[in-house]
Amino acid sequence: MSGGRRCFGTFLILVGAAAGALYLWRRPWQTAAPRIPVYAGNLATHVFHRAGCRLYHSHPDDPEFFERNSAVEAGFRPCGVCKP
């Protein structure tokens, strides 16, 4: 094998390794985790609960909130059992 061919092969290996490292480095910014609602409101009682509260029975029209302040601003009060 000639010196030029060996050098070119080494160059391709280094370029491939750099491209792989760049892909792994950029990957976390390209995939965003979906946001899951933390609180669920009950329209009948105007009470909001944490996800998994034993008193909350979900309905398709019930609002979901990502932050406690947004539930309070919407006119809901916190549940007395799960205390969100």
C-alpha positions as CSV (number, residue, x, y, z in Angstrom):
1,M,0.0,0.0,0.0
2,S,1.4,3.3,-1.0
3,G,1.9,6.2,1.5
4,G,-0.6,8.4,-0.2
5,R,-3.3,5.8,-0.1
6,R,-2.7,5.1,3.6
7,C,-2.8,8.8,4.3
8,F,-6.1,9.2,2.4
9,G,-7.6,6.3,4.3
10,T,-6.6,7.8,7.7
11,F,-8.1,11.1,6.5
12,L,-11.5,9.4,5.8
13,I,-11.5,7.7,9.2
14,L,-10.9,11.0,10.9
15,V,-13.5,12.8,8.9
16,G,-16.0,10.1,9.7
17,A,-15.2,10.2,13.4
18,A,-15.6,14.0,13.4
19,A,-19.0,13.8,11.6
20,G,-20.2,11.2,14.1
21,A,-19.1,13.3,17.1
22,L,-20.9,16.3,15.6
23,Y,-24.1,14.3,15.1
24,L,-24.0,13.2,18.7
25,W,-23.2,16.7,19.9
26,R,-26.1,18.3,18.0
27,R,-28.7,15.5,18.7
28,P,-30.1,16.7,22.1
29,W,-31.0,20.1,20.7
30,Q,-32.9,18.6,17.8
31,T,-35.1,16.3,19.8
32,A,-37.3,18.2,22.3
33,A,-39.2,16.2,25.0
34,P,-42.9,16.6,24.8
35,R,-44.5,18.6,27.7
36,I,-46.9,16.6,29.9
37,P,-49.6,18.6,31.8
38,V,-49.0,18.5,35.5
39,Y,-52.4,19.7,36.6
40,A,-56.0,18.9,35.5
41,G,-59.0,21.0,36.1
42,N,-62.6,19.9,36.8
43,L,-65.1,22.2,35.1
44,A,-68.0,21.0,37.3
45,T,-66.3,21.9,40.6
46,H,-63.6,24.4,39.4
47,V,-61.0,22.5,41.4
48,F,-57.6,21.5,39.9
49,H,-55.7,18.4,40.8
50,R,-52.3,16.9,40.3
51,A,-52.0,14.1,37.8
52,G,-52.9,10.9,39.5
53,C,-55.0,12.4,42.3
54,R,-57.5,9.8,43.6
55,L,-60.4,12.4,43.6
56,Y,-60.0,13.4,40.0
57,H,-62.1,11.7,37.4
58,S,-61.2,12.9,33.9
59,H,-63.6,14.1,31.3
60,P,-62.7,14.9,27.7
61,D,-63.5,18.6,28.1
62,D,-61.5,19.3,31.3
63,P,-58.6,21.7,30.9
64,E,-55.0,20.8,31.5
65,F,-52.4,23.1,33.0
66,F,-48.6,23.1,32.9
67,E,-48.2,25.5,35.8
68,R,-50.1,26.1,39.0
69,N,-50.3,29.8,38.4
70,S,-52.2,29.4,35.1
71,A,-54.8,27.2,36.9
72,V,-55.3,29.8,39.6
73,E,-55.6,32.6,37.0
74,A,-58.2,30.6,35.1
75,G,-60.4,30.6,38.3
76,F,-59.7,27.1,39.7
77,R,-58.9,26.4,43.3
78,P,-56.5,23.7,44.5
79,C,-57.7,20.3,45.6
80,G,-57.7,19.7,49.3
81,V,-56.4,16.1,49.0
82,C,-53.4,16.2,46.6
83,K,-52.7,19.9,47.5
84,P,-51.1,21.0,44.1
